[in-house]
Protein backbone atom coordinates (compact mmCIF):
# COMPACT_ATOMS: atom_id res chain seq x y z
CA UNK A 1 0.00 0.00 0.00
CA UNK A 2 2.81 2.40 0.80
CA UNK A 3 4.62 1.59 -2.45
CA UNK A 4 1.67 2.41 -4.75
CA UNK A 5 2.58 2.39 -8.42
CA UNK A 6 6.20 3.38 -7.81
CA UNK A 7 8.50 0.86 -9.47
CA UNK A 8 12.03 2.30 -9.66
CA UNK A 9 14.68 0.75 -11.85
CA UNK A 10 18.42 0.84 -11.44
CA UNK A 11 18.66 2.13 -15.02
CA UNK A 12 15.55 4.04 -16.07
CA UNK A 13 16.64 3.81 -19.72
CA UNK A 14 16.17 0.03 -19.51
CA UNK A 15 12.44 0.35 -18.69
CA UNK A 16 10.38 -1.82 -21.00
CA UNK A 17 7.95 0.40 -22.81
CA UNK A 18 7.85 -0.83 -26.30
CA UNK A 19 9.27 -3.43 -28.58
CA UNK A 20 12.79 -1.94 -28.46
CA UNK A 21 13.47 -2.76 -24.74
CA UNK A 22 12.62 -6.26 -23.49
CA UNK A 23 11.17 -6.55 -19.99
CA UNK A 24 14.00 -8.94 -19.02
CA UNK A 25 16.40 -5.96 -19.29
CA UNK A 26 14.68 -4.20 -16.38
CA UNK A 27 16.63 -4.33 -13.13
CA UNK A 28 14.40 -3.21 -10.25
CA UNK A 29 15.71 -1.03 -7.47
CA UNK A 30 13.51 -2.98 -5.06
CA UNK A 31 14.91 -6.17 -3.56
CA UNK A 32 13.45 -9.45 -4.77
CA UNK A 33 12.51 -11.46 -1.65
CA UNK A 34 13.04 -14.81 -3.39
CA UNK A 35 16.46 -13.94 -4.78
CA UNK A 36 19.15 -15.55 -2.59
CA UNK A 37 21.50 -12.58 -2.97
CA UNK A 38 18.76 -9.96 -2.47
CA UNK A 39 17.32 -11.81 0.51
CA UNK A 40 20.64 -11.35 2.32
CA UNK A 41 20.58 -7.57 1.88
CA UNK A 42 18.08 -7.06 4.69
CA UNK A 43 18.52 -7.79 8.34
CA UNK A 44 17.04 -6.58 11.60
CA UNK A 45 18.39 -5.03 14.77
CA UNK A 46 17.48 -5.31 18.44
CA UNK A 47 15.23 -2.24 18.13
CA UNK A 48 13.05 -4.18 15.69
CA UNK A 49 14.10 -2.12 12.67
CA UNK A 50 14.69 -3.48 9.19
CA UNK A 51 18.24 -2.49 8.22
CA UNK A 52 20.76 -2.99 5.43
CA UNK A 53 22.90 -6.04 6.12
CA UNK A 54 26.38 -4.54 5.88
CA UNK A 55 28.99 -6.60 4.12
CA UNK A 56 26.77 -7.60 1.21
CA UNK A 57 28.70 -7.19 -1.99
CA UNK A 58 25.96 -7.20 -4.63
CA UNK A 59 25.84 -4.03 -6.76
CA UNK A 60 23.95 -1.13 -5.18
CA UNK A 61 22.81 -3.40 -2.34
CA UNK A 62 22.58 -0.65 0.27
CA UNK A 63 20.61 1.69 -1.98
CA UNK A 64 18.28 -1.15 -2.95
CA UNK A 65 17.76 -2.21 0.69
CA UNK A 66 17.02 1.33 1.87
CA UNK A 67 14.61 1.91 -1.02
CA UNK A 68 12.81 -1.36 -0.27
CA UNK A 69 12.56 -0.59 3.45
CA UNK A 70 11.16 2.87 2.75
CA UNK A 71 8.62 2.09 0.02
CA UNK A 72 7.35 -1.18 1.43
CA UNK A 73 6.93 0.32 4.88
CA UNK A 74 9.14 -2.23 6.59
CA UNK A 75 9.73 0.04 9.58
CA UNK A 76 6.19 0.92 10.59
CA UNK A 77 5.59 1.18 14.33
CA UNK A 78 3.57 -2.04 14.44
CA UNK A 79 6.23 -4.08 12.61
CA UNK A 80 8.99 -2.67 14.79
CA UNK A 81 7.01 -3.55 17.92
CA UNK A 82 6.40 -7.14 16.75
CA UNK A 83 10.05 -7.64 15.79
CA UNK A 84 11.35 -6.18 19.05
CA UNK A 85 9.09 -8.54 21.03
CA UNK A 86 10.21 -11.54 18.97
CA UNK A 87 13.87 -10.53 19.35
CA UNK A 88 13.48 -10.52 23.12
CA UNK A 89 11.60 -13.85 23.08
CA UNK A 90 14.24 -15.60 20.96
CA UNK A 91 17.08 -14.25 23.10
CA UNK A 92 15.32 -15.34 26.31
CA UNK A 93 14.59 -18.82 24.92
CA UNK A 94 18.23 -19.14 23.88
CA UNK A 95 19.50 -18.02 27.32
CA UNK A 96 17.16 -20.51 29.00
CA UNK A 97 18.32 -23.26 26.61
CA UNK A 98 22.00 -22.60 27.42
CA UNK A 99 21.28 -22.45 31.13
CA UNK A 100 19.50 -25.80 31.13
CA UNK A 101 22.14 -27.46 28.94
CA UNK A 102 24.75 -26.41 31.50
CA UNK A 103 22.60 -27.81 34.31
CA UNK A 104 22.11 -31.07 32.38
CA UNK A 105 25.87 -31.32 31.86
CA UNK A 106 26.29 -30.85 35.62
CA UNK A 107 24.06 -33.85 36.24
CA UNK A 108 20.54 -32.45 36.56
CA UNK A 109 18.38 -35.03 34.72
CA UNK A 110 15.29 -32.84 34.30
CA UNK A 111 17.23 -30.04 32.65
CA UNK A 112 17.83 -31.88 29.37
CA UNK A 113 14.08 -32.13 28.74
CA UNK A 114 13.59 -28.48 29.62
CA UNK A 115 16.47 -27.50 27.31
CA UNK A 116 14.85 -29.54 24.52
CA UNK A 117 11.60 -27.60 25.00
CA UNK A 118 13.45 -24.30 24.52
CA UNK A 119 15.31 -25.71 21.50
CA UNK A 120 12.01 -26.75 19.90
CA UNK A 121 10.61 -23.26 20.42
CA UNK A 122 13.68 -21.67 18.84
CA UNK A 123 13.37 -24.03 15.86
CA UNK A 124 9.71 -23.04 15.44
CA UNK A 125 10.55 -19.33 15.55
CA UNK A 126 13.31 -19.53 12.90
CA UNK A 127 11.39 -21.75 10.46
CA UNK A 128 10.55 -19.99 7.19
CA UNK A 129 6.80 -20.38 7.81
CA UNK A 130 6.97 -18.46 11.09
CA UNK A 131 6.20 -14.75 11.19
CA UNK A 132 9.37 -12.66 11.31
CA UNK A 133 11.67 -15.70 11.05
CA UNK A 134 14.45 -13.49 9.63
CA UNK A 135 14.27 -11.37 12.77
CA UNK A 136 14.53 -14.50 14.92
CA UNK A 137 17.62 -15.59 12.97
CA UNK A 138 19.20 -12.14 13.29
CA UNK A 139 18.60 -12.19 17.06
CA UNK A 140 20.64 -15.40 17.24
CA UNK A 141 23.37 -14.44 14.73
CA UNK A 142 24.19 -11.20 16.52
CA UNK A 143 25.06 -13.14 19.67
CA UNK A 144 28.15 -14.36 17.80
CA UNK A 145 28.21 -17.65 19.71
CA UNK A 146 28.76 -21.00 17.99
CA UNK A 147 25.61 -22.55 19.45
CA UNK A 148 23.47 -19.54 18.52
CA UNK A 149 24.97 -19.59 15.01
CA UNK A 150 24.12 -23.28 14.70
CA UNK A 151 20.51 -22.56 15.56
CA UNK A 152 20.39 -19.60 13.14
CA UNK A 153 21.88 -21.65 10.30
CA UNK A 154 19.50 -24.58 10.77
CA UNK A 155 16.26 -24.89 8.80
CA UNK A 156 14.19 -24.89 11.95
CA UNK A 157 10.92 -26.77 11.84
CA UNK A 158 7.29 -25.83 11.41
CA UNK A 159 5.16 -25.58 14.50
CA UNK A 160 2.82 -28.57 14.76
CA UNK A 161 -0.67 -27.53 13.65
CA UNK A 162 -2.23 -28.49 16.98
CA UNK A 163 0.22 -26.35 18.97
CA UNK A 164 -0.18 -22.60 19.36
CA UNK A 165 2.22 -19.87 20.39
CA UNK A 166 2.11 -19.18 24.09
C-alpha positions, 0 to 999 in steps of 0.5 A: 500500500505504501509503495503504490505504483512506484517501481524504480529501476536501477537504469531508467533507460532500460524500462520496457515500454515498447518493442525496443526494450525487453522486460527482461532488461529491467533491473528493479531497485527494489529487492526481490525477496526470493532472490538468494542474494537480495534476501541477504541484503536485509537484516534486523536489529534489536530495536526491531528495525529493518536495516541494510545487512552490511557486508553484502557485496551485490551491486547497489545493495545498500541503496536497494535495501534502503529503497525497499525498506522505505517504500514497502513500509518495513519500519512501521511502528507495528512491525517494529514492535512485533520484531522487538518482542520476537527478538526478546523472546528468541534471546530469552529462549536461547538463554534458557536453553544454554542455562538448562544445557549447563545444568544437564551437563552438571548432572541435573536429569530434568534439565535436558528435557527443559532445554529440549523444549526451549530448543524446539521453540527456537526451531519453530521461531526460525522456520521460514513459515513463522512470522518474522523468522528473519528477525529470529535468525538475526537475534541469534546471529548477533550473539556471535556464539557457535551454538546460537549460530548453529541454531540460526543456520539450521532450517528450523521446523514448522510448529505442529498444527495443533500447537499454538504460540504461548 
